[in-house]
Amino acid sequence: MSMFGDSPYEVLGLEVGASWADVQAAYRQGLKAAQRDRELRDRLSRARNALSRPGERRVAELLTPLPGTLPSDASSALLAEARRHMARVAPLMPDPTSFVPSPG
């Protein structure tokens, strides 16, 4: 999954947290619709494969745009997971002040 492309959930037309049965059904339906489009079939396969791996699925869940509203228990769990993820990656991010040109 590319950070700059569609998430696997978006490619398959699913919401975050979809069951594996939903992933498989969306994949099969997408393949039928994309019979002659090799690029789309490849994207569908990559999306299904990403959602079959727990680690990649978690990343996809974090990077997929949220729907307009979530149940309060789901949104708090997702926010907590996003905070844990950011705590892990924040040390890898450059210091924003390093982008400020030095005077003179």
Buried (B, 14 or more C-beta within 10 A) or exposed (E): BEEEEBBBBBBBEBEBBBEEEBBBBBBEEBBEEBEEEEEBBEBBBBBBEBBBEEEBBEBBBBBBEBEEEBEEEEEEEBEEEBEEBEEEEEEEEEEEEEEEEEEE
